Amino acid sequence: MSNSTRRRVLAAAAASVALFSAAACSGGTTRDNQGDAGAAPSSGASADPNAKLKEGIKMAFLPKQLNNPYSDVETSGGKVAIDELKGEYKLVGPNDASASSQVSYINTLIQQQQDVIAIAANDPNAVCPSLKQAKAAGINIVGFDSDAAKECRDVFINQATTQGIGESLVKMANELAGGEGEIAILSATPNATNQNAWIDVMKTELAKPENSKLKLVKTAYGNDDDQKSFQEAQGLLQSYPNLKVIVSPTTVGIAAASRYVSSSSFKGKVQVTGLGLPNQMRQYVKDGTVKKFALWNPADIGYLAAFAGVALASGQITGAEGEKFKAGKLGDYTIGKDGEIVLGPPTEFTPENIDQFKF
């Protein structure tokens, strides 16, 4: 496709975004065979693993929300990678994690003719119509951290396997509860793709004989807001005085719950665990509020997303299962089923090792 033709396609897509962004996300999508730097290959195109990574790729990162410590670390890794790849890095996003808050940013990125959009979706379907418009305009879509609907993106960078994370959360809860008692989950938003997937695995794990003495009494939602999460943690302990463990699979939630427990009469009686940032959680580990929690290096997620995005835009990969690419310092990766690329297993942090990690 010539540059002039591509501009006409982009203009048409931008003009129709407002109409389609309100539509329900359904069906598949086709991708035009385009030859520009940021164009996505057609669904029938083959990857060229020997294709040279192109310089000057314009890649925008759209996290769940700005000014979220976890998201800030993730996207910082993306910037490092884009700088290494001699591309153009852009960071945009909402200040809240509501379902539709990212749509207007996608529409603007289409108008700006980005080559790649990397998105951590607040809602897998709310962003789908606009992402389809972006793909129709030749923009590659990389999901990271929290997936969009599969038909609306090319690949998804997963922190670890969904099964592995869910199993790890239940394992820590079981150990901290001494094998029995009441536990509660403090999640992010009710529609968060990754949170819900992990919670589904947790429920399956809790039904197994080895975990049958643990009772999940409630799943609360702090909307990835510090104060809301703090209040939800307080409410859980007031409603369930026999609660043994709060499991929070969100960095905002675990930090807020730990802050509440650390200054309450529940300290030493109720354990907090989940997924957290070592720098945020260090004080709670040091003061005995938290004995263990887990995570991966969020910066590596952004870094891997950037390399995947540039590999897509360069024609090295198309998102098909079995394709391989190199991700700089992280090494070689193979695309799995449904375009999933798994960063690696989570790390468990304890008083013995937490000072080894600085993120």
N, C-alpha and C positions, 0 to 999 in steps of 0.2 A: 504494500500500500504506500503510495506517495505521501509526502508530508502534507500536501494540500488536501488530499483525500482524508487523511487522518484528522486534520483540523476540522473538516466538515463533520466527520463522525463524532468528534468530541463535542462540537457545538450542538449537534442534534441531541446527543445524550444529555448534555447539561440542560437543554431546554425542556426535555421531557422528564427530568428527575423529579420535579415537584409532583407530577401526576403519579409516577410509579412508586414514590417513597411511601405513599399511603396504602399501597396495594398489599394484599397478603402474599407471603413468600411461598411459591409452589412451583412444582415442575423442575425441569433441568434447564441448562443454559448451553448455548453454543458459543464458541469463540472463533472470531474471524482469524484467518491466517494472515498475519501482518509481519512486516519485516523491519519496522523501526526498533530502536533500542529498547523501548519499553513494551513492545507489543507482545501479547500472549500468543503462543502457537495455537493452531487449530487443534480440535480434539483428536484429529487423525494424524497429527504431526508426530514425528519421532524426535526424541531428545538427541542432541549431539554432545556426548560427554567430553569431547575434545574441543568444544567451542570455547573461544577465549572470553573471559569475563570482561564485559564492556565497562569502560570508564564513563563518568558523567551521568550515571543512572540516578534519576530523581526518586527518592524513596521517602514516603511520609509515614510516621508512626502515630497511630491513634489508639492510645491506651484507654482503659475503662474510664479513668478520670485523671486530671492533672493534680499535682501537689499531693499525690499519694506516695508515701515513701517506697513502697514496693514497686509501683509503676515507674517511679523516678529511676530506680536502680536498673530495672529492665530496659528502659529506653536509652539509658546511658550506654549500655552495652551495644545497642543498635548504632549509636553515633560513632562509637569506637570502630566498629566494623565498616560502616560507610566511609569513614575517613580513610581506613586502610584500603578500601576498594576505589578510592578517588571518586566517590559519588557525591550527591547533594542530599543532605539530611534535613528533614523537616519534622517538627513535633507539634501536633495540634490535639485538642481534646476538650471535653467538657469539665466542669468543676463538680459535677455530680454524676453518680453512676446509674441514672435512671435508664429504663429500657430504650427509649428513643433519642436519648441525648446526643448520640454519635451521628445521627443521620445527616444533619446539616453540614457537618464537617466532611463527610464523604462526598456530598454534593459539591462542596467548594473545591475539594481535591480533584474532582473530575474536571471542573472548569480550569484548574491550574495545570492540567495535563501532566499529572504525576505519572511516572513509569510503574511504580509499585506502591501499594498501600498495605501496611502491616497493621492489623487491628486485633485488639483484645475485646471481643464483643461483650457488651453488657447483656444483650439478649440475642440469641442465635437467629431469630426470625425478624426482629424489628429492623435490623440493618440489611437484611437480605435484598430487598428491592433495589436499594441504592448501590449495593455491591454488584448486583447484576448489571446495572447501568455502567458501572466502572469497568467491568469486564468487557461489556459490549464496546466500550471506547478504547479497548486495547490495553487496559491497566491490569497488571498482575496483582492478585490478592493473596496475602500471607496472613493466616490467622495465627495468633500466638497467645499463650496463656489461657485464654477462654475462647472456645471455638465459635465460629459462625456456622450457619447451616452449610452442609458439605457442598451443596450445589452452587454456593455463592462465593467460594474461595478456591484457590488452587492447591495450597498445602496448609497444614496446621502444625505449628511447633508446640509440642506438648512437653510439659515440665518433666514428667515421668509417666509411666503407664498409669491409666486411671485405676486399674486393679491394684497396682503396687502402692499407690498413695492411700487408697481406701484401706488396704490391709495394714499399712504402717500406722494409720490413725487408730484403728481398733486395737492393734497390738500395744501401742503406748497406753491407751486408755485402760486396757485389761491389766497391764503391769502396774499402773499407778493406782488402780482401784483394788488391787490385791485379788483380782479374779472375780469379784462380785460387787453388786451395788448399783446405784442409780448414776447414770451419766446423761449429759445434755450436750447438744451441738449448738454452737453459736456461729451461724453462717454469715454470708455477705447479703446479696439480694436474693429474693425468691426465684428469680429467673436466671441467675448466674450459671452458665453452662458447666463450667468446671466444678463448682461447688456441688451442684446437684448430682453430677456423675459420681463424684467421690462419696457423697452421702448415700447414694444407691448401693455402692459397693460396701460401705460400712454396714448398712442394714442387712445385706446378705451375709456378711461376716459375723454379725451379731447373732444371726440365727443358727450358727454352727455350734455343735456341742461344747467346744472348748470355750466359747464366749457366752453360753446360754444363761449364765448367772449375772450377766450385765443387763441392766434394763434402761433402754433409751426412753426418757420421760418426755423430752420435748426438743424440737428443733426451732431455735429462735433466729431472728434475722436482724442484724445491725446495719444493713445497707452499706457496709464498708465505710461507715461514718464513725469517727472515734467516740463522740458523745452518745450517739444512739447505741453503739455497741456496749459502752460502759453501762448505760441504763438497762440494756437487755441482760447483761451479766448480773447486775444487781437484782433484777426481777426474777431471774432463774433461781437465785439463792434464797430469795424471800419465799418463792412459791414451792421450792423443793428443799426443805431444811436438811434432808438426808443425802443430798447430792454429794457424790464423791469426786466426780471429774467433769470439768467443762472442756469439750473438744472443739477448738475453733480452727477450721481449715482456711482461715484468711488472716493475713498478717495484721490487718487493722483490728480484727476481733480479738485475736490472742493477746495483743498488747493492751487493749482496753480492759479485757477481762482480768489480766494479770495485775493491772494498775488498781482495779477495784479490790481484788482479793488481797493484795499486798498490804492494803491499809484498812482491812476489815477484820472482824473477829473470826472470819472463815480461814484466815491464813493458817496453814498447817493442817487444816481439816479437809479443805477442798483443793484438789489439784487442777492445774490448768495445763493443757497441752494443745498441740495442733501444728500449724504451719506458721513460722515466724522468721523475722530477720534477726540474725545474731546481735547486731548493734542495738536494735530496739529492745531485745529480750535480755540482754546481758545483766542489767540491774536486777531483774526478777529472778534470774538464775542465781546470782550472787547472794540475794537476800533470802533464798530458800523457797520463794513462792512457786517457782517452776523447776521441776527436776529434769524434764526432757521435752524436746520438741523437735520438729524436723523441717527441712526445706532443701532446696537446690540453690545454686547461685543464680539469682534473677538476671544479673547482667549477661550471663551466658545465653539466656533465652532470647534477649534482644539481639545479641551478637549472631546467634544461629539464624534468627529470622532475617537479618540483613543479608547474610550470605545466601540463604535460600531465595530471597527476593531477587537478588542480582543474578543468581544462577538461572532463575525463571526468565528474567528479562533478557538474558544473554542466549537463551536457547539450550543451555546445558541440561536442563530438566524441564519436564512439562507437568510434573505432579503425579505421574503414574507410579504405581507400586513397583518396587525393585530398582528404580533409578538411583544412581549414586552421585554424590557431589562432595567436594571438600569445603570445609567451613573453617578456614584459617587455623588458628591455634587449637580449635576443638577437634580437628582431624576429620576423618571420613564419616559420612552418614549415608544411610540407605532409606529411601522413602517406603513407608509401610502401607498397609491397607487404608483406603480412603484418604490418601495423601498425608497421612500422619507421620511426623518426624519427631522421634522421642529424644529429648536431651540426654537423659540418663537417670539413674536411681537417686532418690532423695538421701540427704545426709541427716543423721540423728545428732542433735546437739545436747550436751550434758555439761555439768560443772567441770568435768575433767577436760573437755576439748573446746569449750566455747571461745576461749581467748585465742584460739588458732585462726578464727574467722573474723574478717573485718569488713562486713558489708551489711 
